[in-house]
C-alpha cells in the first residue's frame, strides 16, 4: 500500500466518524428507532390510529374523574371565603359598637373607620354588594337605626344544602 491510500483511508474513517457523531448530536433517536415494528411501511414513523384512539380514551376517563373534583374544591373554597368575609364584617361591627358606643350605619362606615381594610367581595356573586340588615341601636338614646348584621345576596345553596343567605 502506498502512503496516499493509507492517508485516504484515514480521512474516510475520520469523515464517517464525524458524520456519525454529528447525527447523534442533532437528534437523539433515528427514524428507525422510532418506527413501529409492526408497520407494513418500514420507513413510516409515528402512531397508528388505534394507538391514538386508546390514548384519547384514557385522557377522557381521567378528565371525567378530575373535573368534578376540581369544581367541588373550587366551590368549597368560595364557601369558606364567604364565611370568613362575613365573620370579619360581623367582628368589625362588634368592635365599632364597642369603641364608638353606637352601631355603624353601613359597611362603608366600617371601612372609613379602619375596622375593615376594604369592602369585601362576595366570592359567590363576585360583587361587593351585601344584604345589610339594619335594626334599632340599643345603645342610642334616640332609638336610631344601625347596622346589626350582614348576609350574602347570593342565590342557591352550598355543598351541604344550606342557603347562602342563611350564613
C-alpha positions in Angstrom: 0.0 0.0 0.0 1.2 3.4 -0.8 1.2 6.4 1.6 -1.6 8.0 -0.3 -4.0 5.2 0.1 -3.4 5.0 3.9 -4.0 8.7 4.1 -7.2 8.5 2.1 -8.4 5.6 4.3 -7.7 7.6 7.4 -9.6 10.6 6.1 -12.5 8.4 5.2 -12.7 6.9 8.7 -12.4 10.4 10.2 -15.2 11.7 7.9 -17.5 8.8 8.8 -16.8 9.2 12.5 -17.7 13.0 12.3 -20.9 12.3 10.4 -22.0 9.7 13.0 -21.2 12.0 16.0 -22.9 14.9 14.2 -26.1 12.9 13.6 -26.3 11.9 17.2 -26.0 15.5 18.4 -28.8 16.6 16.0 -31.4 14.1 17.0 -31.5 11.7 19.9 -33.3 9.0 18.0 -33.1 8.0 14.4 -36.2 7.3 12.4 -35.5 3.5 12.6 -35.5 3.6 16.4 -38.9 5.4 16.5 -40.6 3.3 13.7 -43.5 1.0 14.6 -42.1 -2.6 14.3 -45.4 -4.0 13.1 -45.9 -1.4 10.4 -46.3 -2.6 6.9 -44.5 0.5 5.7 -40.8 0.3 7.0 -39.9 3.9 6.5 -43.1 5.3 8.1 -42.8 6.7 11.7 -45.5 7.8 14.2 -48.5 6.2 15.8 -51.3 4.2 14.4 -54.9 5.3 14.6 -55.7 2.7 17.2 -52.9 3.9 19.5 -54.2 7.5 19.2 -57.8 6.4 20.0 -56.6 4.5 23.1 -54.6 7.5 24.3 -57.6 9.8 23.8 -60.0 7.4 25.6 -57.6 7.3 28.6 -57.5 11.1 28.6 -61.3 11.4 28.6 -61.6 9.0 31.5 -59.0 10.9 33.6 -60.7 14.2 32.8 -64.1 12.9 33.7 -62.8 12.0 37.1 -60.7 15.1 37.7 -63.0 17.8 36.5 -65.9 17.3 39.1 -63.4 17.0 41.9 -61.8 20.3 40.8 -65.2 22.0 40.6 -66.1 20.8 44.1 -62.8 22.0 45.6 -63.3 25.5 44.0 -66.9 25.7 45.3 -65.7 24.6 48.8 -63.0 27.3 48.7 -65.6 30.0 47.7 -67.9 29.0 50.6 -65.0 29.1 53.0 -64.0 32.6 51.9 -67.7 33.7 52.1 -67.9 32.5 55.7 -64.6 34.3 56.6 -65.7 37.6 55.0 -69.0 37.5 56.9 -67.2 36.7 60.1 -64.7 39.6 59.6 -67.5 42.1 58.9 -69.5 40.9 61.9 -66.4 41.2 64.1 -65.9 44.8 62.7 -69.5 45.7 63.6 -68.9 44.5 67.2 -65.6 46.3 67.5 -67.1 49.5 66.1 -70.0 49.3 68.5 -67.7 48.7 71.5 -65.4 51.6 70.5 -67.9 54.2 69.4 -70.8 53.3 71.7 -73.2 53.0 68.7 -73.7 50.7 65.7 -72.3 51.7 62.3 -74.6 52.9 59.6 -73.2 50.7 56.9 -70.2 48.6 55.8 -68.7 51.7 54.2 -68.5 53.3 57.7 -66.6 50.3 58.9 -64.1 50.8 56.1 -63.8 54.6 56.7 -63.2 53.9 60.4 -60.4 51.4 59.5 -62.3 48.5 61.1 -62.1 46.8 57.6 -59.3 47.4 55.2 -61.7 47.4 52.2 -65.2 46.3 51.5 -65.0 42.6 50.9 -66.3 40.9 47.8 -68.9 38.1 47.9 -67.0 35.2 46.3 -70.2 33.6 45.1 -71.7 36.6 43.3 -68.2 38.2 42.7 -69.6 41.6 43.7 -69.0 43.8 46.8 -72.8 44.1 47.5 -74.2 42.7 50.8 -77.5 42.5 52.5 -77.0 45.0 55.3 -79.6 44.2 58.0 -80.5 47.4 59.8 -82.0 47.4 63.3 -82.6 49.6 66.3 -79.4 50.6 68.0 -79.8 49.6 71.7 -77.0 52.0 72.8 -78.7 55.0 71.2 -80.9 57.1 73.4 -83.0 58.3 70.4 -83.6 54.7 69.1 -81.6 55.3 65.9 -81.1 52.6 63.3 -77.8 50.9 62.8 -76.1 48.0 61.1 -76.9 44.8 63.0 -75.8 42.1 60.7 -74.5 41.3 57.2 -75.7 38.5 54.9 -74.9 37.4 51.4 -77.1 38.2 48.4 -76.1 35.0 46.6 -78.8 32.7 45.4 -78.5 29.0 45.8 -77.2 26.5 48.4 -73.8 25.3 49.5 -72.4 21.8 49.2 -74.2 20.9 52.5 -77.6 22.2 51.3 -77.6 25.3 53.4 -78.7 28.6 51.7 -76.0 31.2 51.2 -78.4 33.8 52.6 -78.6 31.9 55.9 -74.8 32.2 56.6 
